[in-house]
Amino acid sequence: MNQDTDGEITKTDEPEGESQSLGQPLSDFLLQLEDYTPTIPDAVTAHYLRTSGFEPSDPRLLRLISIAAQKFISDIANDALQHCKMRNISSSHSSKGSKNCKDRRYCLTMEDLIPALAEYGITIKKPHYYV
């Protein structure tokens, strides 16, 4: 708490030099966005943003949305991998012969992808002719 010359008491939570440095990590991150190339190309992100009615004017914003989409897809793929591993562990316990799990290669299947997407609120149903 500080008291002004007028006798008014003001509350300050931050030291004087700290208020100027609060935006520094954000500006550093925006500078790093210019050099980073995301997995999803900017042209693809810009196309889908335009089709949804949004015209990005700042390329850093476009890059930020590309990174967010990349993270979203990565999280879904990782969850599907965990579902696949759990399914394979449960099936290996039921079978008599055990194989070396270190040499196992995994394949992304709809059986693993459907529950992973359901965790994010995305519902996928196979058409009846694939059943």
C-alpha positions, 0 to 999 in steps of 0.5 A: 500500500502506498500513500499519495501526496493527497493522502489517497491510499493505493494498492500496488501488487507488483514492483515498478519494473515488473509491470513492463516485463509482463508482456515480454514472454508473449512478445518473445513467443510471437517472434518465435512463431515467425521462424517456426514451420508447423506440420499443417501448412499455412496455406491449408489453415488459411483455406479452412479459415476462409471457408469458415468465414474468417480472413486472417490478416496477421500471419502470426495468428495464422501460424498460431491456429496451425499450431493449435490444430497440430496440437489437437491432432497430436493429442487425438493420435496419442489417445488412439495409441493409448487405446491401441496399447490397452487393447493389445495388452488385454488381448495378450493376457487372454492368449497363451503365447506372449510376444515381445512387445518391444518389437510390436508395430501399431496400426491406427484403426477405427476401433482405436480412433472412435473412443479417442475422438469421443473423449473430445466430443466428436462422434463417428459412426461407421456406415452400415455397409462396412459392418 
